[in-house]
Amino acid sequence: MTFQLIFPRAMKVFNIIGLLTFTLCANHALAQDLRFTQSNAIPTIVNPAFAGSSDNARISSVYRNQWASMPGSYVAMHVAHDWYNRNLNSGFGILFSNEEAGAGGLSTTRIAGQFAYEIPLGNGWRLRPALQAGLASRSIQMQELTFGDQLIRGPQVSSIEDRPSVAQHYFDFAAGMLLTGQYTWLGFSFDHLNNPNESLNPVFIDPMDVKASVHGGFRMPLIDYLHNKNHGDLVFAFNYMAQGPFDQMDLGVYYDTKPLSFGLWYQGLPFGHTIEGGADVDAVSVILGYGQENWKVGYSYDMTLSTLGLATTGGSHEIVLSYNWQTQQRGRSKSPRYLPCPVF
């Protein structure tokens, strides 16, 4: 009789402790925002100032499976649409994303609107300040979790514990600036400016760290002036990101030769070191893209070089689809607007 009274109470305490531990770990497991290898295919993810940065309207989607061989890998899908209004000298964008991590059904869904105003500087240079405002929802699928009583009676048995939905909703704001020329671009952006609370435990407050990014690059046409032929372009790019105690430098080079594009990215601070004293190298990414006038498809694979090892993580896969079309707008004729960034 004593055992029958004590056992349920003990399991109740065990389940509560387990749930608190999970939610606390979940708050810190994703301390850094997800980074996409082919972010140039959906540049508005990096900086809202890219919204409407070319004459054509564009809709793009990216699917990423990070560390595919590990249980509960990080899976994300982002969709972006942006366009330019000549009459307003402004670009507009819409972002939608869904990210899921872990076997516990931890998911984050976001939707955001973007506005960028374009200031012509002459000689092909443009300055674009931008703002972004969005709404996010973070939740755990409690039915996907295994509770203490299931460990005793078997995981195939439903838990006797109440498993209410756990969710957190919050507003999220960002801002950015972009300077573009005929062959060069340079920008910076700040995400989570309002430090939204993403904690899934109502007892604790876990504000998101502001994420800062500085990114840029230049395009170098490979022209054979002797025979008047263009042999494609070499594009060099970088993206430095810092969020809380974490930072990372990505360096990339592309060879664009229509309709194919080849890219190679290095992820990790070039001269940084880990706490253990080893080289701070996260991964090397290989990108292959194919595109026609209105659509593009790209695939990338990240080879893990950190202490986790490629055999453990299985690397990361990413697929991008992008479609753009010309918009008919009234107004006086202007020279076409061109963005020198790589397309993948």
N, C-alpha and C positions, 0 to 999 in steps of 0.2 A: 504493500500500500504506500509505504514511504517512497519507494522507487518511482511509483506511478505519479506521485505528486511532484517530486523533484525533477524528474527527467524532462517533462514538458517545459518547466520553468527554465531549466538549464539550456534547453534547445532554443527557447525564446531569446535568452540573452545572447547565445552564440550567433543566432541569425541577425540580431540587431547589430552586434559588433561587426559581423561580416559585411552587412550592408553599408555601415558607416565607413569601413575600410575601403570598400569598392568605390563609393562615391568620392572619397578623398583622393584615392589613386586616380580616378577618372578625371578629376579636376586638374591634375598635374601631368597626366600621361600625354596630353596634347598641348603642352605649354607653348609649343611653337606652331605657327600657322603652317599648313601644308604648302609645299613648294612644288611647282610643276616644271618638268624639264622643258616642255614645249610651250612655255609661257608666251613666247613671241607670237604664237598662233592665236592666242587669246590675250592680248596685251592689257586689256582693261582689268584683268585680274591683278596685275602688278601695280597699275597706276590708273586712276580714273581719268587722268589727263589724256589718255590714249583714246577716249571715247570720241568717235567721229573724226579721227585723225586722217582719214583718207576720203576721197570723194564718194566712194561706193558705200552703200549700207552693207553690213556684215552680220552674219549669225554663225557662231562657232560653238563646238562642244568638245570637251576633253574628258576622257575616262582614264583613271589611274588606279592601278592595283599595286600598292606599295608593300614590299617584302612578301611576295606572293606565296612563299613556301612556309611561312610562319602561321600558326593557328590564329584565326581572327585578324587577318591582314587588314590594312587600312585601305578602304575602297572609296573613291570619290568620283562624282560626276558634276561637272560645271557646264553651264550653258550661258552664253553671252550674246547680246544683240546690241549693236551700236550704229549710229548714223550721224550725218552732218547736215545742218541746215544753213545754207549759204546766206539766206536773208537775215538770219540772226547771228551769223558768225559764231555758231555754237555747235558743239557736239553733245549728243545724248546717248546714254547707255543703260541697259538693264542687265543685271546679273542674277542668276539663280544657281544654287549649289546644294548638294547633299553629300555628306561625308559620314561613313560608318566605320567604326573601329572596334576590334575586340569581339570575343564570343558573347559578350553581355549585351550586344545591341546598342552600344553607345553611338548616338547619331546626332548630327548637327545640320540643320537646314537653314539656308539664308536666302533672302531676296533683297536686292538693293537697286537704287536708281542713281545715275551719274549725270553730272553736268560739267562741261568744259567750255570755257570761252577762249576763242582764238584771237591773238593779237599779232597782226603782221608786222614784222620788223624790217622788211626790205631785204633784197638780194636772196630771196627764197627762205629766209629765216622766219620761224613762227614761235611764239611763246603761248603756252596753254595752261593757265591755272584751272584747277578743277576741284569739285566737291563730290562727296558720295554719302548717301544716307540709306540705312537699311534696317531690316528687322531679322532677328535670328531666333531659332528655337533649338535648344539642346535637351536631349531626353535619353532615358535608358528603358529598354524593353525588359521589364522585370520578369516576364515569363521565360526569358532566355537564360536567366540566372539559376544556379543550383544552390539551394539552401541546405542548412545543416541537417534538417530532418530527412532530406532526400539522400544524404550521404549514409544515413543509418538504414533507411528503408529501401533505398535503391533509387537511382536517378530517374527511372521510368515512372515513378510514383509522383503525383502532383504534391507540391508542398502544402501543408496545412496553414502556412502563414499567409496573411494578407499581403498582396503584391500590388499596391496601387501604382498608378503611373507617376513617374518622377520626371519633371520637366522644368526648364528655366527659359524664359523668354526675355529678350533684351533688345534695345536699340543699339546700333553700331554706326559710327561715323568715321569717315576717312577724308583725306585731302591730298592733293598732289600738284606737281608742276612739271611741265615738259617743254624742252627747247629742241626744235628740230631744224635741220638745214637740208641741203641737197644730198649730202652723204653722211651726215652726223646727227646723232640724237643724244640728249642727256636729260635725265629726269630724277626726281625724288618723290617719295610718297610716305604718308604716315597713316597707318590703320589703327583702329580701336582708340581713337582720340579721347573718347569719353570713358575709357577704362571700364567697360561693362562687366557686371558680375555674372560669371558663367557657372557658379557653383550649383551643383545639384542637391546640395544639402542645405536646407533653410537655416540651419544653425550657424553655418560658416559663410563668409564672404570671400570670394576668390576673384578679384578684379583682373581682367586681361591686361597684360603688358602692351604698351604701344609698340607696334612693329614699324621700324624705319627701313626704307629701301632706297639705295642710290644705284641707278642703272644707266647704261649708255653704250655707245659703240660707234663704229663707222663702217661704211661700205666702200670697198676698193674695186672698181671695175678692172677686169683683166683684158685690156685692149691691145690688139696687135695693130699698131699704127701703120706698119709697113704694108700689110695686106688689108687694112681697114676692116678688121674682124673683132668681134667681142667674144671672148672665150669664157664668159660668165663673170661672176663677182665673188670676191672673198669678203666675208662679213665677220668682223670681230666684235664681241659683245661681253659685257660684264654685268653682274648684279650682286651688290653687297647688301646683306640683310642683317638686321640686329633686332632682337626681341628679348627683353629681360636679360638674363645672364648669357644668352646664346647669341652667336653671330656666325655668319657664313659668307664666304666669297665664292661666287660661281663665275668661271671664265669659259667662254665659248668661241668657237670659230666655225664658220659655215663656208661651203662652196656651193653657190647657187648657179646652176646651169639649166635653164628651162628645158624640159618640165621637171627635172630632178633637183633635189637639194640634199646635201650631206652635211651633217653637223657632228661636232665632238665637244662635249662639255666636261669641265673639271669642277667638282663640288667639294669645297673645303678651303680653308684659309691657306694660301700658298706657303706662308712662312710660319703658320701657327703650329702649336703642339698640344697634344692632349694632356690630361692630368698625369697619365702614366708616362709621359715623356716621348711618346711616339709621334709620327707625323700626323697632322690633323687633316686626314683625307677621308672624305665620306664616300664618294663614288665617282666613277667616270661614266658618262652617258654617251650613247651612240644614237644619232637621229637619222632617219631616212624619210624623205618627203617626196610626194609627187603631186603636181598641180597643173591645172589648166587655167584658162582665163578667169573662170568664175568659181571654181571649186578646188579644194586642196585636201589631201589626206596625208597624215604623218604618223609614224610609229617611232617610239624611242624605248631603249632598254638601259636601265641603270645598273651597272655592275658594282656591287658593294665592295669597298676597299677598306672599310673600318674594321675594328676588332670583332664585330659581329660575324663577318665573313660571308662570302657569296653562297657557300654551301648551306649556311643557316637561314639566310633571308630569301634566297632564290631570286634576288634582284627585284627590280620594279619595272612594270610594263605601263606604257602610256599610249593611247590612241587619240588622234585629233581629227575632227572633220570640220571643214570651214567652207562656207558658201557666201559669195558677195554678189551684189547686183547694183546696176547704175540707177540712181534715183533721178526723176525728172523734177527739176525745181525752176521756178521762174526767177528772173533776175538777170542782171547784166553778165555777160560772159567774162569768166575769169580763167586764169591759167590753172591747169590741173594740179591738184595737191598730191604730193608723193611722200610716202613714209619710207625712210631708208632701212628700217629694221628688217631682220630676217623674217621669213614667213612661217617658220616653225620654231 
